[in-house]
């Protein structure tokens, strides 16, 4: 059974002297991840813009003037070649995201997503989707169609959540995660730092994650990419050592999870990314775009991994 951690315990790890903290997290990492592999994941926006939600960090919200044009849902025939290309580039997980509040059984858009998932699942990659809120029936259908993991980030602490989003609640997020767990899909759940939250908020977010039962199998750690037109457009970049501390603490308390370096890598130096890998990160989003945010080029990522003697995870099939 996975160990649960209190906020006080998390603070005791996070506030260790930096070298002591990353030494500890690195040893935990080696205990549970004995090889030098990094999971390569590709994220595709299959429905961009026009979202009714008011997430303060998101350029896809229809409530903000970000210059992003709303697009219709991509068809299966449009998605499949991109999934095949991701597989050829070395990705072992293909993630599809849609900008909307959630999905409902019987809806035409949901049926089209199910058709796409069935075809993508034949390519031999893990299939992850992030489609907003869903209930037990929708989760069951996604599982049957071939979804292996559902991404639904909690974003920040329960206390800070309403300062970032008002059109749904923190409990709404937890309810969707519960439906995913009951359906037997893997939970991909993390958060975003750099939105004006406190250090305590970041650790409260982590406390919620490590006390989920079962715990998430993958934990994306995103650094805010301030988007023009959004309420958080003027936020300052996250300090690299704050990011490393959070990744190291996450590795210690979630030893079996893939800890993913997600949005914000374009703002990190190669040395900063190397430190994140040493501290316990072992997954990245791979490809030149994360929904609407920029991401490092594929060739740059492969060169960095090679220099660090890291290799892309091979497909399980």
N, C-alpha and C positions, 0 to 999 in steps of 0.2 A: 504493500500500500504506500502511495506517495506521501511524503512528509508535508505537513502543513506548516506555514510560517506566519508569525504575527508581524505587525508593523515594526515593533521594537526590535525583533530579530533581523528584519530586513535593514533597518537603520544601522544595526551593529555591523553588518557586512559592508554596506555601502560606505560607511565612514571610516573603514580601515585605511591605513596608509596605502596610497595607490599601488605601489609595487607589491605590497603584501596582499592586497585584494586580488590583483590580476594573477599573482603566483598561485593563490588558492583556487581561483576560478579555472586556471589552466590545468591544474591537477585534477579538478573535478571533471573537466572536459576530457582529459586523457583517460580517465577511469571509465567513462561511458561511451566515448567515441574514439576508438583505438586507431582508426586510420586517419589519413590526411585529406579526406574528401570534403568538398563543399557542394551542397545541393544547388543546382542551377534551375531557377524558375523563370518562366516567361509570363508576363501579365498583359492581357489584351483587353482594351475597353470595347465591349461588344455593343454598348449603348451609351453614347457620350452626350452629356449636357441635358438641360431641361428638367433637372431633378426638383421635386417639390420641397425637399428638405432644406433646412437652413444651416447646415454644418458650416461653421465659420471659417474653416480652413479650405473649403472645396470650391474650385472654380466652376464645377458643374451644376451648382445650385442656380435655379432660375431666378432666385431672389436677388442675385448680385449681377452687376454689369461688368462682366469679365471679358467680354469679346468672344466668348466661346459659343460656337453655333451648335444648337441642339441637333442631334442626328437620330435617325431611326435605328431600331435594333438590326444588327447585322444578321444576315441569313446564314444558315448552315453552310451553304456553298461559298460564302465569302470567308467564313471563319476557318474552314478546313485547310485550305492551302497555307494559311498563316500558322496553324498548329503543326502542320507537317514541316514547315521551315524551322519552327522552334525546335522540333525533335532533331532535325538535321544539324542544328547549331549546338546540340548537346544538352538541351533542357530535358529534365526528367519529370517536371511538373508544369502543366499548362493551366494558367489561371485566367478565368474570364470574369470581368466585372461589368455590371450594368448600373447606370445612374438612375435609380428610381427608389421609391420608398420600400417596396417589397413585392412579393409575388403571390398570386392567388391561383389555386387549383382551377383548371378549366379556362383560364385566360389565354387568349391566342398567343400573346408574347411568351407566356410561360411554356406553352406547348412547343413553340419554336425553339426555345432554349433547351427543352428536353430532347428535341430531335438533334440539335447540335451536340449536346453532351453525349448522346448515344454514339454518334459518329466519331467524335474526338476520342472517346474512351477506347476505340478500336486501335488507336495508334501506339499503344503500349506505354503511354505516360500516365502519371497521376493526373487526375482531373480535379481542379479546384475551381469553385465559383464563389462570387460575392454578389448577391442579388438583393441585399437588404433583408427586411423582416420576412419571416416565414413561420408557419405553424407546423404541426405534426404531419398533416397530410402532404403538404408541399415538400417537407423534408423527406418523407418516405418515397415520394416520386423521384426526387433528385437522387436518392441513394439507389433506387432501382434502375435509373437511367445510366448510372455509372460514375456518379460523383464520389470521389474518394475523400475529399476534404472541403469543408465550407469555411470561408473566411468571413468573420464578423468581429471586427476590432471593437474593444470597449473604449478605445481612444485615450481616456484619461481616468482620473479618480471619480468615484461616485459623487464626491462633494463638488468637484470642478465642472462636471459634465454639463450642467445647465448653463454655464457661461459660454459654452462652445456650441451647443445644440439646444433648441427649444421645441422643435417639432416632433420629437420623440424623447423618451426618458432612458436613463441608464438601465432601469428594470426591463424596458422593451428589448434592449440588447441582450440581457441575460436570458430573457424568455426565448429568444431565437436560438441562443446557444444551447439551451435546454432541449429544444426540438431537434437540433442537429445531433446532440448526444443520444437522444432516445432513438433516432433513426439509425444509429450505428456509423455515422460518418465521423471522420477525424475532424477535430476542431482546430482551426487556424485562427489565433486570436492574439492581438497585441495592442499597440497604441502608438500615439504620436507625442513627441516631446518638442518643446519650443513654442508652445501656444500661450505662454504667459503663466503656466502652472508653476507651482512650487516644487521643491525637491520632495516634500512629503506627498504631494499629489502623485508624483511619479512612482513612489514606493507604495502608495495605497493602490494604484493601478496594478502593480506587480503582486501585491497581497491578494487582490481579487483573483488574478490569474492563477497563482500557485495554490489557491484554495478551491478552484473548480474541481469537480469530481465527475469524470476523469479530468486530469490536467490537459491543457492544449498540447497537441503533438508538434505544433510549430508556432513560434512567437515572433511576428514581425515587429521590429523596432524602427519606427519611422521618425525622421527628423523633419519638422515642418518645412515645406517648400512654400514660402509666402507667395500667394498668387495675387496679381493686380486685380483690384475690384472687390476682393474679399475683406471681411473685417480684420483679418490677421495679416494684411498685406505688408505691414511695417514691422513685423516681429524680427528680432535679430537672430542670426544663426546660433545654433546650439554649440557650446564649447565642446571640443573633442574629448576632453577628459571627463566631462559630465556624461557624454555618450558611453565612453569606455566603462565608467563606473556602473552605469545601468546595465550594460551588456554583461559585465562580470557578475553582478549581483543576480541577474536573470539566470545565468549559467549555473550558479551555485544552488539556487532554489528550484530550478526546473532542469535538472541535469539530463533528462531524457528527451527534452524538446529540441527541435531544430530552431536555433535562434537566428533570425533572418535580418541581415542588414537590408533595409528597404529604402523608402524615399529619402532623399537628401544625400546620397552618395556622391553626387556631382560636386558637393561642397566640401567633401573630405579629400585630403591628400592621400597619396598612395601609402605614406607612412601611417596616417591615421587609420586607414582601413586595415593595414597590417596589424596594428595594435588591437583593433576590434576582433580580428580573427584569433589572435593570441589569447584574448580575454574570453573567448568562447563562442563567437559567431561562427556558424558553419552552414550558412545558406545565404544566397543573394538573389535579388530579382535581376534578370539577365536580359539584355535587349535595350534598345535606345529610347524606350518610352515606358513610363509607368502611368497608365491611364492618361493623364494630361501633362504629367511632369517629366522633365528630362531625366535621363539615366545614362551612365557611362556606356561608351561604345563596346560592342561585343569583343572586338580585338583587344581593346584596352584591358578588359576584364581577364581575358585569357592570358595576356602577357603578365599581368599582376599575379595571377594564381601560379603561373609557371615560376616566376621569380621567388615566390614564397614557398615553392615545393608543395603546393596544394594542387589537387586535381578535381575535376568535375565528377560528381557522383554518377556512376553508371546506372542505366535503367535496370529495374528489378526483373524485367521480362525480356 
